[in-house]
Structures are given as structure tokens and as C-alpha cells.
Amino acid sequence: MQIKGQEPKERDIELENIVGNLLIAEYQVDKLRARLAEKVVGRGDSSANNQSIYTFKNKDKLFRVRVQIDEMEL
């Protein structure tokens, strides 16, 4: 964008792409946090409902990811 009375500046496309990707990532994080909060609210105190286990294999190695959710009041 050219401002009146100033010479046009050279654009750094790579920098613009990085900033654009950062804005998209921040938006996606906000949406995922909102979805996660919706899923967690109302689960009760049962530990079976507050954890999830995901297992996957990559390059002949087996990985298990366990996520436990603890709701806290601020």
C-alpha cells in the first residue's frame, strides 16, 4: 500500500506469509480451546470421562499419548 507523498516500498512476501500464518494459527488455537472447553464442561468428577488415550505407530515404534483433563476454578 502506498501512502500519499511517500515512495513505494519493496514488499517482503516471506514476512507477510509468516505473519499471515501466525494470525491463522492464533485463530485456530482460539477455536480449538473453545471446542475443548465445550467438551470438558459438565463431564463431572469421574476420572474415566476426564482422560483419553491415543496410540499410534510411526517408523516401527509404538507411541501412546494419554491426556488427562483437570478443570480448575480461577
All heavy atoms as a GROMACS GRO file, in nm:
protein
  602
    1MET      N    1   0.084  -0.117   0.000
    1MET     CA    2   0.000   0.000   0.000
    1MET      C    3   0.089   0.124   0.000
    1MET      O    4   0.184   0.133   0.075
    1MET     CB    5  -0.089  -0.002   0.124
    1MET     CG    6  -0.185   0.113   0.130
    1MET     SD    7  -0.308   0.084   0.257
    1MET     CE    8  -0.270   0.217   0.366
    2GLN      N    9   0.056   0.219  -0.083
    2GLN     CA   10   0.135   0.340  -0.093
    2GLN      C   11   0.065   0.453  -0.018
    2GLN      O   12  -0.054   0.475  -0.035
    2GLN     CB   13   0.154   0.379  -0.239
    2GLN     CG   14   0.244   0.498  -0.258
    2GLN     CD   15   0.267   0.526  -0.404
    2GLN    OE1   16   0.223   0.453  -0.489
    2GLN    NE2   17   0.336   0.634  -0.432
    3ILE      N   18   0.142   0.521   0.064
    3ILE     CA   19   0.090   0.635   0.138
    3ILE      C   20   0.121   0.761   0.058
    3ILE      O   21   0.230   0.774   0.002
    3ILE     CB   22   0.152   0.642   0.280
    3ILE    CG1   23   0.116   0.515   0.357
    3ILE    CG2   24   0.105   0.765   0.354
    3ILE    CD1   25   0.182   0.504   0.491
    4LYS      N   26   0.027   0.854   0.054
    4LYS     CA   27   0.043   0.976  -0.025
    4LYS      C   28   0.172   1.050   0.014
    4LYS      O   29   0.198   1.072   0.131
    4LYS     CB   30  -0.078   1.066  -0.001
    4LYS     CG   31  -0.096   1.173  -0.102
    4LYS     CD   32  -0.224   1.248  -0.076
    4LYS     CE   33  -0.266   1.325  -0.198
    4LYS     NZ   34  -0.390   1.397  -0.177
    5GLY      N   35   0.250   1.083  -0.083
    5GLY     CA   36   0.372   1.158  -0.059
    5GLY      C   37   0.493   1.072  -0.030
    5GLY      O   38   0.602   1.123  -0.007
    6GLN      N   39   0.478   0.941  -0.027
    6GLN     CA   40   0.590   0.851   0.001
    6GLN      C   41   0.617   0.764  -0.120
    6GLN      O   42   0.526   0.731  -0.196
    6GLN     CB   43   0.563   0.763   0.122
    6GLN     CG   44   0.562   0.837   0.253
    6GLN     CD   45   0.549   0.739   0.371
    6GLN    OE1   46   0.532   0.620   0.350
    6GLN    NE2   47   0.558   0.792   0.490
    7GLU      N   48   0.742   0.724  -0.134
    7GLU     CA   49   0.779   0.633  -0.242
    7GLU      C   50   0.732   0.492  -0.208
    7GLU      O   51   0.729   0.454  -0.091
    7GLU     CB   52   0.931   0.635  -0.258
    7GLU     CG   53   0.988   0.772  -0.282
    7GLU     CD   54   1.057   0.780  -0.415
    7GLU    OE1   55   1.080   0.676  -0.477
    7GLU    OE2   56   1.087   0.892  -0.457
    8PRO      N   57   0.694   0.413  -0.308
    8PRO     CA   58   0.653   0.274  -0.280
    8PRO      C   59   0.769   0.193  -0.223
    8PRO      O   60   0.882   0.205  -0.270
    8PRO     CB   61   0.608   0.220  -0.414
    8PRO     CG   62   0.652   0.317  -0.517
    8PRO     CD   63   0.686   0.446  -0.448
    9LYS      N   64   0.739   0.113  -0.120
    9LYS     CA   65   0.842   0.030  -0.057
    9LYS      C   66   0.836  -0.111  -0.113
    9LYS      O   67   0.730  -0.158  -0.154
    9LYS     CB   68   0.823   0.027   0.094
    9LYS     CG   69   0.842   0.160   0.160
    9LYS     CD   70   0.829   0.149   0.309
    9LYS     CE   71   0.850   0.285   0.374
    9LYS     NZ   72   0.833   0.281   0.518
   10GLU      N   73   0.950  -0.177  -0.110
   10GLU     CA   74   0.956  -0.315  -0.155
   10GLU      C   75   0.890  -0.404  -0.050
   10GLU      O   76   0.917  -0.390   0.069
   10GLU     CB   77   1.102  -0.356  -0.175
   10GLU     CG   78   1.117  -0.488  -0.245
   10GLU     CD   79   1.261  -0.518  -0.277
   10GLU    OE1   80   1.331  -0.428  -0.330
   10GLU    OE2   81   1.302  -0.630  -0.250
   11ARG      N   82   0.804  -0.494  -0.092
   11ARG     CA   83   0.733  -0.583   0.000
   11ARG      C   84   0.816  -0.707   0.026
   11ARG      O   85   0.881  -0.760  -0.062
   11ARG     CB   86   0.599  -0.624  -0.060
   11ARG     CG   87   0.503  -0.508  -0.071
   11ARG     CD   88   0.378  -0.546  -0.142
   11ARG     NE   89   0.313  -0.661  -0.078
   11ARG     CZ   90   0.201  -0.715  -0.122
   11ARG    NH1   91   0.141  -0.668  -0.229
   11ARG    NH2   92   0.148  -0.817  -0.060
   12ASP      N   93   0.811  -0.754   0.150
   12ASP     CA   94   0.876  -0.879   0.188
   12ASP      C   95   0.767  -0.985   0.194
   12ASP      O   96   0.697  -0.999   0.294
   12ASP     CB   97   0.946  -0.863   0.323
   12ASP     CG   98   1.028  -0.985   0.360
   12ASP    OD1   99   1.009  -1.092   0.298
   12ASP    OD2  100   1.111  -0.974   0.452
   13ILE      N  101   0.749  -1.057   0.086
   13ILE     CA  102   0.642  -1.156   0.074
   13ILE      C  103   0.657  -1.265   0.178
   13ILE      O  104   0.559  -1.310   0.238
   13ILE     CB  105   0.639  -1.216  -0.069
   13ILE    CG1  106   0.616  -1.105  -0.172
   13ILE    CG2  107   0.534  -1.324  -0.080
   13ILE    CD1  108   0.484  -1.033  -0.158
   14GLU      N  109   0.780  -1.309   0.204
   14GLU     CA  110   0.802  -1.415   0.302
   14GLU      C  111   0.756  -1.369   0.441
   14GLU      O  112   0.689  -1.443   0.514
   14GLU     CB  113   0.948  -1.456   0.307
   14GLU     CG  114   0.975  -1.571   0.403
   14GLU     CD  115   1.121  -1.613   0.406
   14GLU    OE1  116   1.206  -1.550   0.340
   14GLU    OE2  117   1.150  -1.709   0.479
   15LEU      N  118   0.790  -1.246   0.478
   15LEU     CA  119   0.747  -1.192   0.607
   15LEU      C  120   0.595  -1.181   0.614
   15LEU      O  121   0.534  -1.216   0.716
   15LEU     CB  122   0.811  -1.055   0.631
   15LEU     CG  123   0.773  -0.986   0.762
   15LEU    CD1  124   0.816  -1.071   0.882
   15LEU    CD2  125   0.837  -0.848   0.769
   16GLU      N  126   0.532  -1.136   0.507
   16GLU     CA  127   0.386  -1.127   0.503
   16GLU      C  128   0.322  -1.264   0.520
   16GLU      O  129   0.222  -1.278   0.589
   16GLU     CB  130   0.340  -1.061   0.374
   16GLU     CG  131   0.372  -0.913   0.367
   16GLU     CD  132   0.323  -0.848   0.239
   16GLU    OE1  133   0.239  -0.907   0.169
   16GLU    OE2  134   0.371  -0.738   0.209
   17ASN      N  135   0.380  -1.366   0.457
   17ASN     CA  136   0.328  -1.503   0.471
   17ASN      C  137   0.342  -1.554   0.613
   17ASN      O  138   0.252  -1.619   0.666
   17ASN     CB  139   0.399  -1.597   0.373
   17ASN     CG  140   0.353  -1.578   0.232
   17ASN    OD1  141   0.245  -1.528   0.205
   17ASN    ND2  142   0.438  -1.615   0.137
   18ILE      N  143   0.455  -1.525   0.678
   18ILE     CA  144   0.476  -1.568   0.816
   18ILE      C  145   0.374  -1.504   0.908
   18ILE      O  146   0.313  -1.570   0.992
   18ILE     CB  147   0.620  -1.536   0.861
   18ILE    CG1  148   0.720  -1.625   0.786
   18ILE    CG2  149   0.636  -1.553   1.012
   18ILE    CD1  150   0.865  -1.586   0.805
   19VAL      N  151   0.353  -1.373   0.892
   19VAL     CA  152   0.255  -1.302   0.975
   19VAL      C  153   0.115  -1.357   0.949
   19VAL      O  154   0.037  -1.379   1.042
   19VAL     CB  155   0.262  -1.150   0.950
   19VAL    CG1  156   0.148  -1.078   1.020
   19VAL    CG2  157   0.396  -1.095   0.998
   20GLY      N  158   0.082  -1.381   0.823
   20GLY     CA  159  -0.049  -1.438   0.789
   20GLY      C  160  -0.069  -1.575   0.852
   20GLY      O  161  -0.175  -1.605   0.908
   21ASN      N  162   0.034  -1.659   0.845
   21ASN     CA  163   0.026  -1.792   0.906
   21ASN      C  164   0.012  -1.784   1.057
   21ASN      O  165  -0.059  -1.863   1.119
   21ASN     CB  166   0.149  -1.876   0.870
   21ASN     CG  167   0.147  -1.919   0.725
   21ASN    OD1  168   0.042  -1.925   0.662
   21ASN    ND2  169   0.263  -1.949   0.671
   22LEU      N  170   0.080  -1.687   1.119
   22LEU     CA  171   0.068  -1.667   1.263
   22LEU      C  172  -0.074  -1.629   1.302
   22LEU      O  173  -0.129  -1.681   1.399
   22LEU     CB  174   0.167  -1.561   1.310
   22LEU     CG  175   0.162  -1.525   1.459
   22LEU    CD1  176   0.199  -1.646   1.543
   22LEU    CD2  177   0.255  -1.410   1.489
   23LEU      N  178  -0.135  -1.539   1.227
   23LEU     CA  179  -0.273  -1.498   1.255
   23LEU      C  180  -0.369  -1.616   1.240
   23LEU      O  181  -0.459  -1.635   1.322
   23LEU     CB  182  -0.314  -1.383   1.164
   23LEU     CG  183  -0.241  -1.251   1.187
   23LEU    CD1  184  -0.275  -1.150   1.078
   23LEU    CD2  185  -0.273  -1.195   1.325
   24ILE      N  186  -0.348  -1.697   1.138
   24ILE     CA  187  -0.433  -1.815   1.118
   24ILE      C  188  -0.414  -1.914   1.232
   24ILE      O  189  -0.511  -1.967   1.286
   24ILE     CB  190  -0.401  -1.882   0.982
   24ILE    CG1  191  -0.447  -1.792   0.868
   24ILE    CG2  192  -0.465  -2.020   0.973
   24ILE    CD1  193  -0.396  -1.834   0.731
   25ALA      N  194  -0.290  -1.936   1.274
   25ALA     CA  195  -0.263  -2.029   1.384
   25ALA      C  196  -0.327  -1.981   1.514
   25ALA      O  197  -0.384  -2.060   1.588
   25ALA     CB  198  -0.112  -2.046   1.402
   26GLU      N  199  -0.318  -1.851   1.543
   26GLU     CA  200  -0.380  -1.797   1.664
   26GLU      C  201  -0.532  -1.816   1.660
   26GLU      O  202  -0.593  -1.852   1.761
   26GLU     CB  203  -0.346  -1.649   1.680
   26GLU     CG  204  -0.203  -1.625   1.722
   26GLU     CD  205  -0.166  -1.478   1.728
   26GLU    OE1  206  -0.244  -1.393   1.677
   26GLU    OE2  207  -0.059  -1.448   1.783
   27TYR      N  208  -0.593  -1.795   1.545
   27TYR     CA  209  -0.737  -1.816   1.530
   27TYR      C  210  -0.773  -1.963   1.555
   27TYR      O  211  -0.868  -1.994   1.626
   27TYR     CB  212  -0.782  -1.773   1.390
   27TYR     CG  213  -0.925  -1.807   1.360
   27TYR    CD1  214  -1.029  -1.729   1.409
   27TYR    CD2  215  -0.957  -1.917   1.281
   27TYR    CE1  216  -1.160  -1.760   1.382
   27TYR    CE2  217  -1.088  -1.949   1.253
   27TYR     CZ  218  -1.190  -1.870   1.304
   27TYR     OH  219  -1.320  -1.903   1.277
   28GLN      N  220  -0.694  -2.054   1.497
   28GLN     CA  221  -0.721  -2.196   1.514
   28GLN      C  222  -0.705  -2.238   1.660
   28GLN      O  223  -0.784  -2.319   1.711
   28GLN     CB  224  -0.628  -2.279   1.425
   28GLN     CG  225  -0.662  -2.266   1.278
   28GLN     CD  226  -0.562  -2.336   1.188
   28GLN    OE1  227  -0.446  -2.354   1.224
   28GLN    NE2  228  -0.607  -2.373   1.069
   29VAL      N  229  -0.605  -2.186   1.730
   29VAL     CA  230  -0.586  -2.217   1.872
   29VAL      C  231  -0.707  -2.171   1.953
   29VAL      O  232  -0.758  -2.243   2.038
   29VAL     CB  233  -0.455  -2.153   1.926
   29VAL    CG1  234  -0.451  -2.156   2.077
   29VAL    CG2  235  -0.335  -2.226   1.869
   30ASP      N  236  -0.755  -2.049   1.925
   30ASP     CA  237  -0.873  -1.998   1.996
   30ASP      C  238  -0.994  -2.087   1.973
   30ASP      O  239  -1.068  -2.119   2.067
   30ASP     CB  240  -0.905  -1.855   1.953
   30ASP     CG  241  -0.803  -1.755   2.004
   30ASP    OD1  242  -0.730  -1.786   2.100
   30ASP    OD2  243  -0.798  -1.643   1.948
   31LYS      N  244  -1.016  -2.129   1.848
   31LYS     CA  245  -1.130  -2.216   1.817
   31LYS      C  246  -1.116  -2.352   1.885
   31LYS      O  247  -1.213  -2.406   1.939
   31LYS     CB  248  -1.144  -2.235   1.665
   31LYS     CG  249  -1.178  -2.110   1.589
   31LYS     CD  250  -1.312  -2.054   1.630
   31LYS     CE  251  -1.422  -2.125   1.556
   31LYS     NZ  252  -1.555  -2.071   1.583
   32LEU      N  253  -0.995  -2.410   1.886
   32LEU     CA  254  -0.974  -2.539   1.949
   32LEU      C  255  -0.991  -2.531   2.100
   32LEU      O  256  -1.047  -2.622   2.163
   32LEU     CB  257  -0.835  -2.594   1.915
   32LEU     CG  258  -0.819  -2.641   1.771
   32LEU    CD1  259  -0.673  -2.671   1.742
   32LEU    CD2  260  -0.905  -2.762   1.744
   33ARG      N  261  -0.946  -2.422   2.162
   33ARG     CA  262  -0.965  -2.404   2.306
   33ARG      C  263  -1.113  -2.395   2.340
   33ARG      O  264  -1.160  -2.453   2.438
   33ARG     CB  265  -0.893  -2.279   2.355
   33ARG     CG  266  -0.745  -2.297   2.366
   33ARG     CD  267  -0.678  -2.172   2.419
   33ARG     NE  268  -0.536  -2.194   2.436
   33ARG     CZ  269  -0.446  -2.101   2.441
   33ARG    NH1  270  -0.482  -1.974   2.430
   33ARG    NH2  271  -0.319  -2.130   2.458
   34ALA      N  272  -1.189  -2.324   2.256
   34ALA     CA  273  -1.333  -2.312   2.279
   34ALA      C  274  -1.401  -2.449   2.265
   34ALA      O  275  -1.486  -2.486   2.348
   34ALA     CB  276  -1.394  -2.212   2.181
   35ARG      N  277  -1.363  -2.526   2.165
   35ARG     CA  278  -1.422  -2.660   2.146
   35ARG      C  279  -1.386  -2.753   2.261
   35ARG      O  280  -1.470  -2.829   2.309
   35ARG     CB  281  -1.375  -2.721   2.014
   35ARG     CG  282  -1.439  -2.656   1.893
   35ARG     CD  283  -1.388  -2.711   1.763
   35ARG     NE  284  -1.408  -2.855   1.754
   35ARG     CZ  285  -1.345  -2.933   1.666
   35ARG    NH1  286  -1.259  -2.881   1.582
   35ARG    NH2  287  -1.367  -3.063   1.663
   36LEU      N  288  -1.261  -2.746   2.306
   36LEU     CA  289  -1.218  -2.829   2.418
   36LEU      C  290  -1.294  -2.792   2.544
   36LEU      O  291  -1.341  -2.880   2.618
   36LEU     CB  292  -1.068  -2.814   2.440
   36LEU     CG  293  -1.009  -2.896   2.554
   36LEU    CD1  294  -1.031  -3.045   2.533
   36LEU    CD2  295  -0.860  -2.866   2.569
   37ALA      N  296  -1.311  -2.663   2.570
   37ALA     CA  297  -1.385  -2.619   2.689
   37ALA      C  298  -1.529  -2.667   2.684
   37ALA      O  299  -1.585  -2.709   2.785
   37ALA     CB  300  -1.380  -2.467   2.699
   38GLU      N  301  -1.592  -2.666   2.565
   38GLU     CA  302  -1.729  -2.715   2.550
   38GLU      C  303  -1.737  -2.864   2.583
   38GLU      O  304  -1.833  -2.909   2.644
   38GLU     CB  305  -1.779  -2.691   2.407
   38GLU     CG  306  -1.810  -2.548   2.376
   38GLU     CD  307  -1.846  -2.528   2.230
   38GLU    OE1  308  -1.859  -2.629   2.155
   38GLU    OE2  309  -1.860  -2.412   2.188
   39LYS      N  310  -1.637  -2.940   2.542
   39LYS     CA  311  -1.637  -3.085   2.567
   39LYS      C  312  -1.615  -3.117   2.714
   39LYS      O  313  -1.668  -3.214   2.766
   39LYS     CB  314  -1.528  -3.154   2.485
   39LYS     CG  315  -1.556  -3.161   2.339
   39LYS     CD  316  -1.655  -3.269   2.313
   39LYS     CE  317  -1.668  -3.298   2.166
   39LYS     NZ  318  -1.771  -3.395   2.139
   40VAL      N  319  -1.533  -3.037   2.782
   40VAL     CA  320  -1.494  -3.066   2.920
   40VAL      C  321  -1.605  -3.028   3.018
   40VAL      O  322  -1.630  -3.100   3.115
   40VAL     CB  323  -1.362  -2.993   2.955
   40VAL    CG1  324  -1.332  -3.003   3.102
   40VAL    CG2  325  -1.249  -3.051   2.873
   41VAL      N  326  -1.672  -2.916   2.994
   41VAL     CA  327  -1.774  -2.868   3.088
   41VAL      C  328  -1.885  -2.971   3.101
   41VAL      O  329  -1.933  -3.026   3.004
   41VAL     CB  330  -1.831  -2.732   3.039
   41VAL    CG1  331  -1.951  -2.691   3.123
   41VAL    CG2  332  -1.724  -2.626   3.043
   42GLY      N  333  -1.919  -3.001   3.224
   42GLY     CA  334  -2.028  -3.093   3.250
   42GLY      C  335  -1.989  -3.239   3.250
   42GLY      O  336  -2.074  -3.326   3.252
   43ARG      N  337  -1.861  -3.270   3.250
   43ARG     CA  338  -1.817  -3.410   3.250
   43ARG      C  339  -1.828  -3.474   3.388
   43ARG      O  340  -1.822  -3.594   3.400
   43ARG     CB  341  -1.672  -3.420   3.201
   43ARG     CG  342  -1.654  -3.398   3.055
   43ARG     CD  343  -1.685  -3.525   2.981
   43ARG     NE  344  -1.666  -3.509   2.839
   43ARG     CZ  345  -1.608  -3.598   2.764
   43ARG    NH1  346  -1.560  -3.708   2.816
   43ARG    NH2  347  -1.597  -3.578   2.635
   44GLY      N  348  -1.834  -3.393   3.492
   44GLY     CA  349  -1.841  -3.449   3.627
   44GLY      C  350  -1.704  -3.484   3.678
   44GLY      O  351  -1.603  -3.448   3.621
   45ASP      N  352  -1.700  -3.557   3.791
   45ASP     CA  353  -1.573  -3.590   3.856
   45ASP      C  354  -1.520  -3.729   3.821
   45ASP      O  355  -1.418  -3.769   3.871
   45ASP     CB  356  -1.587  -3.578   4.009
   45ASP     CG  357  -1.609  -3.434   4.051
   45ASP    OD1  358  -1.564  -3.344   3.978
   45ASP    OD2  359  -1.672  -3.412   4.155
   46SER      N  360  -1.589  -3.802   3.740
   46SER     CA  361  -1.546  -3.936   3.704
   46SER      C  362  -1.415  -3.932   3.625
   46SER      O  363  -1.407  -3.867   3.521
   46SER     CB  364  -1.653  -4.007   3.621
   46SER     OG  365  -1.605  -4.128   3.572
   47SER      N  366  -1.312  -3.998   3.676
   47SER     CA  367  -1.182  -3.993   3.608
   47SER      C  368  -1.186  -4.061   3.472
   47SER      O  369  -1.108  -4.028   3.384
   47SER     CB  370  -1.074  -4.056   3.695
   47SER     OG  371  -1.102  -4.192   3.714
   48ALA      N  372  -1.277  -4.156   3.452
   48ALA     CA  373  -1.287  -4.224   3.323
   48ALA      C  374  -1.330  -4.127   3.213
   48ALA      O  375  -1.293  -4.143   3.097
   48ALA     CB  376  -1.385  -4.340   3.331
   49ASN      N  377  -1.408  -4.027   3.249
   49ASN     CA  378  -1.455  -3.930   3.150
   49ASN      C  379  -1.356  -3.817   3.127
   49ASN      O  380  -1.371  -3.740   3.033
   49ASN     CB  381  -1.588  -3.869   3.194
   49ASN     CG  382  -1.702  -3.967   3.180
   49ASN    OD1  383  -1.694  -4.061   3.103
   49ASN    ND2  384  -1.806  -3.946   3.256
   50ASN      N  385  -1.257  -3.805   3.212
   50ASN     CA  386  -1.166  -3.692   3.204
   50ASN      C  387  -1.030  -3.727   3.146
   50ASN      O  388  -0.937  -3.649   3.160
   50ASN     CB  389  -1.148  -3.627   3.342
   50ASN     CG  390  -1.273  -3.557   3.387
   50ASN    OD1  391  -1.357  -3.522   3.306
   50ASN    ND2  392  -1.287  -3.538   3.515
   51GLN      N  393  -1.017  -3.844   3.086
   51GLN     CA  394  -0.889  -3.877   3.024
   51GLN      C  395  -0.912  -3.948   2.892
   51GLN      O  396  -1.017  -4.006   2.867
   51GLN     CB  397  -0.802  -3.961   3.117
   51GLN     CG  398  -0.850  -4.099   3.145
   51GLN     CD  399  -0.753  -4.173   3.237
   51GLN    OE1  400  -0.650  -4.121   3.275
   51GLN    NE2  401  -0.786  -4.294   3.270
   52SER      N  402  -0.813  -3.940   2.809
   52SER     CA  403  -0.819  -4.001   2.677
   52SER      C  404  -0.683  -4.060   2.644
   52SER      O  405  -0.580  -4.002   2.678
   52SER     CB  406  -0.857  -3.895   2.574
   52SER     OG  407  -0.862  -3.951   2.446
   53ILE      N  408  -0.683  -4.176   2.580
   53ILE     CA  409  -0.558  -4.240   2.542
   53ILE      C  410  -0.560  -4.260   2.391
   53ILE      O  411  -0.658  -4.309   2.334
   53ILE     CB  412  -0.541  -4.376   2.613
   53ILE    CG1  413  -0.537  -4.356   2.764
   53ILE    CG2  414  -0.416  -4.446   2.564
   53ILE    CD1  415  -0.538  -4.485   2.843
   54TYR      N  416  -0.452  -4.221   2.327
   54TYR     CA  417  -0.438  -4.234   2.182
   54TYR      C  418  -0.308  -4.309   2.154
   54TYR      O  419  -0.203  -4.271   2.204
   54TYR     CB  420  -0.436  -4.095   2.116
   54TYR     CG  421  -0.420  -4.100   1.967
   54TYR    CD1  422  -0.522  -4.147   1.886
   54TYR    CD2  423  -0.302  -4.059   1.907
   54TYR    CE1  424  -0.507  -4.152   1.749
   54TYR    CE2  425  -0.286  -4.063   1.770
   54TYR     CZ  426  -0.389  -4.110   1.691
   54TYR     OH  427  -0.374  -4.115   1.555
   55THR      N  428  -0.317  -4.415   2.076
   55THR     CA  429  -0.200  -4.495   2.042
   55THR      C  430  -0.178  -4.490   1.891
   55THR      O  431  -0.273  -4.502   1.815
   55THR     CB  432  -0.219  -4.641   2.087
   55THR    OG1  433  -0.250  -4.643   2.227
   55THR    CG2  434  -0.096  -4.722   2.064
   56PHE      N  435  -0.053  -4.472   1.851
   56PHE     CA  436  -0.021  -4.473   1.709
   56PHE      C  437   0.119  -4.530   1.687
   56PHE      O  438   0.200  -4.536   1.779
   56PHE     CB  439  -0.033  -4.332   1.648
   56PHE     CG  440   0.065  -4.232   1.704
   56PHE    CD1  441   0.185  -4.208   1.639
   56PHE    CD2  442   0.037  -4.163   1.819
   56PHE    CE1  443   0.274  -4.116   1.689
   56PHE    CE2  444   0.126  -4.070   1.870
   56PHE     CZ  445   0.245  -4.046   1.805
   57LYS      N  446   0.144  -4.575   1.564
   57LYS     CA  447   0.271  -4.633   1.528
   57LYS      C  448   0.336  -4.546   1.422
   57LYS      O  449   0.270  -4.499   1.329
   57LYS     CB  450   0.250  -4.774   1.473
   57LYS     CG  451   0.376  -4.852   1.448
   57LYS     CD  452   0.342  -4.994   1.406
   57LYS     CE  453   0.468  -5.074   1.387
   57LYS     NZ  454   0.439  -5.212   1.350
   58ASN      N  455   0.467  -4.521   1.439
   58ASN     CA  456   0.543  -4.443   1.342
   58ASN      C  457   0.684  -4.502   1.333
   58ASN      O  458   0.753  -4.512   1.433
   58ASN     CB  459   0.548  -4.296   1.384
   58ASN     CG  460   0.615  -4.209   1.281
   58ASN    OD1  461   0.619  -4.242   1.164
   58ASN    ND2  462   0.668  -4.097   1.324
   59LYS      N  463   0.723  -4.539   1.213
   59LYS     CA  464   0.857  -4.594   1.188
   59LYS      C  465   0.890  -4.709   1.284
   59LYS      O  466   0.990  -4.707   1.353
   59LYS     CB  467   0.963  -4.485   1.197
   59LYS     CG  468   0.948  -4.378   1.091
   59LYS     CD  469   1.057  -4.276   1.099
   59LYS     CE  470   1.035  -4.170   0.992
   59LYS     NZ  471   1.135  -4.065   0.998
   60ASP      N  472   0.802  -4.806   1.290
   60ASP     CA  473   0.818  -4.926   1.371
   60ASP      C  474   0.828  -4.900   1.521
   60ASP      O  475   0.879  -4.983   1.596
   60ASP     CB  476   0.940  -5.008   1.325
   60ASP     CG  477   0.924  -5.058   1.183
   60ASP    OD1  478   0.808  -5.088   1.145
   60ASP    OD2  479   1.025  -5.068   1.111
   61LYS      N  480   0.785  -4.784   1.567
   61LYS     CA  481   0.778  -4.755   1.710
   61LYS      C  482   0.634  -4.727   1.747
   61LYS      O  483   0.561  -4.661   1.673
   61LYS     CB  484   0.864  -4.633   1.747
   61LYS     CG  485   1.012  -4.658   1.737
   61LYS     CD  486   1.089  -4.540   1.790
   61LYS     CE  487   1.239  -4.567   1.785
   61LYS     NZ  488   1.315  -4.457   1.842
   62LEU      N  489   0.592  -4.776   1.861
   62LEU     CA  490   0.457  -4.757   1.909
   62LEU      C  491   0.456  -4.646   2.013
   62LEU      O  492   0.539  -4.644   2.105
   62LEU     CB  493   0.406  -4.887   1.973
   62LEU     CG  494   0.258  -4.895   2.002
   62LEU    CD1  495   0.176  -4.884   1.875
   62LEU    CD2  496   0.227  -5.026   2.073
   63PHE      N  497   0.365  -4.551   1.996
   63PHE     CA  498   0.354  -4.438   2.088
   63PHE      C  499   0.216  -4.437   2.151
   63PHE      O  500   0.117  -4.465   2.084
   63PHE     CB  501   0.375  -4.305   2.014
   63PHE     CG  502   0.512  -4.291   1.954
   63PHE    CD1  503   0.540  -4.336   1.826
   63PHE    CD2  504   0.613  -4.232   2.027
   63PHE    CE1  505   0.666  -4.322   1.770
   63PHE    CE2  506   0.740  -4.218   1.973
   63PHE     CZ  507   0.766  -4.264   1.845
   64ARG      N  508   0.210  -4.405   2.278
   64ARG     CA  509   0.082  -4.391   2.348
   64ARG      C  510   0.080  -4.253   2.412
   64ARG      O  511   0.170  -4.217   2.487
   64ARG     CB  512   0.064  -4.498   2.454
   64ARG     CG  513  -0.067  -4.482   2.531
   64ARG     CD  514  -0.088  -4.590   2.633
   64ARG     NE  515  -0.109  -4.715   2.562
   64ARG     CZ  516  -0.087  -4.834   2.614
   64ARG    NH1  517  -0.044  -4.845   2.738
   64ARG    NH2  518  -0.108  -4.942   2.545
   65VAL      N  519  -0.024  -4.178   2.382
   65VAL     CA  520  -0.040  -4.044   2.438
   65VAL      C  521  -0.163  -4.048   2.529
   65VAL      O  522  -0.271  -4.085   2.486
   65VAL     CB  523  -0.060  -3.938   2.326
   65VAL    CG1  524  -0.082  -3.801   2.386
   65VAL    CG2  525   0.058  -3.938   2.230
   66ARG      N  526  -0.143  -4.010   2.653
   66ARG     CA  527  -0.253  -4.006   2.749
   66ARG      C  528  -0.274  -3.861   2.790
   66ARG      O  529  -0.181  -3.793   2.830
   66ARG     CB  530  -0.221  -4.090   2.872
   66ARG     CG  531  -0.332  -4.088   2.976
   66ARG     CD  532  -0.300  -4.178   3.091
   66ARG     NE  533  -0.294  -4.314   3.040
   66ARG     CZ  534  -0.230  -4.413   3.101
   66ARG    NH1  535  -0.166  -4.392   3.213
   66ARG    NH2  536  -0.229  -4.535   3.050
   67VAL      N  537  -0.397  -3.817   2.779
   67VAL     CA  538  -0.433  -3.680   2.816
   67VAL      C  539  -0.534  -3.688   2.928
   67VAL      O  540  -0.635  -3.756   2.918
   67VAL     CB  541  -0.494  -3.605   2.695
   67VAL    CG1  542  -0.537  -3.465   2.737
   67VAL    CG2  543  -0.396  -3.599   2.580
   68GLN      N  544  -0.505  -3.617   3.037
   68GLN     CA  545  -0.599  -3.610   3.148
   68GLN      C  546  -0.638  -3.464   3.167
   68GLN      O  547  -0.552  -3.376   3.166
   68GLN     CB  548  -0.537  -3.662   3.277
   68GLN     CG  549  -0.635  -3.660   3.391
   68GLN     CD  550  -0.582  -3.732   3.515
   68GLN    OE1  551  -0.486  -3.808   3.505
   68GLN    NE2  552  -0.642  -3.708   3.627
   69ILE      N  553  -0.765  -3.440   3.184
   69ILE     CA  554  -0.816  -3.305   3.196
   69ILE      C  555  -0.859  -3.280   3.339
   69ILE      O  556  -0.938  -3.355   3.396
   69ILE     CB  557  -0.934  -3.283   3.102
   69ILE    CG1  558  -0.890  -3.306   2.957
   69ILE    CG2  559  -0.993  -3.143   3.120
   69ILE    CD1  560  -1.002  -3.309   2.859
   70ASP      N  561  -0.806  -3.174   3.398
   70ASP     CA  562  -0.846  -3.129   3.532
   70ASP      C  563  -0.904  -2.990   3.517
   70ASP      O  564  -0.836  -2.898   3.472
   70ASP     CB  565  -0.726  -3.125   3.627
   70ASP     CG  566  -0.667  -3.264   3.650
   70ASP    OD1  567  -0.745  -3.359   3.660
   70ASP    OD2  568  -0.544  -3.275   3.657
   71GLU      N  569  -1.029  -2.973   3.555
   71GLU     CA  570  -1.094  -2.843   3.547
   71GLU      C  571  -1.065  -2.766   3.676
   71GLU      O  572  -1.079  -2.821   3.785
   71GLU     CB  573  -1.244  -2.862   3.528
   71GLU     CG  574  -1.317  -2.734   3.497
   71GLU     CD  575  -1.464  -2.760   3.463
   71GLU    OE1  576  -1.501  -2.878   3.446
   71GLU    OE2  577  -1.539  -2.664   3.458
   72MET      N  578  -1.024  -2.640   3.662
   72MET     CA  579  -0.988  -2.560   3.780
   72MET      C  580  -1.067  -2.430   3.779
   72MET      O  581  -1.099  -2.376   3.674
   72MET     CB  582  -0.838  -2.528   3.778
   72MET     CG  583  -0.753  -2.652   3.779
   72MET     SD  584  -0.574  -2.634   3.757
   72MET     CE  585  -0.539  -2.465   3.754
   73GLU      N  586  -1.097  -2.381   3.896
   73GLU     CA  587  -1.164  -2.252   3.911
   73GLU      C  588  -1.057  -2.146   3.934
   73GLU      O  589  -0.962  -2.167   4.008
   73GLU     CB  590  -1.257  -2.255   4.032
   73GLU     CG  591  -1.368  -2.358   4.025
   73GLU     CD  592  -1.489  -2.310   3.948
   73GLU    OE1  593  -1.508  -2.189   3.942
   73GLU    OE2  594  -1.561  -2.395   3.895
   74LEU      N  595  -1.070  -2.033   3.868
   74LEU     CA  596  -0.975  -1.923   3.887
   74LEU      C  597  -1.032  -1.817   3.978
   74LEU      O  598  -1.143  -1.789   3.983
   74LEU     CB  599  -0.938  -1.859   3.752
   74LEU     CG  600  -0.864  -1.950   3.657
   74LEU    CD1  601  -0.837  -1.877   3.527
   74LEU    CD2  602  -0.733  -1.996   3.715
   0.00000   0.00000   0.00000
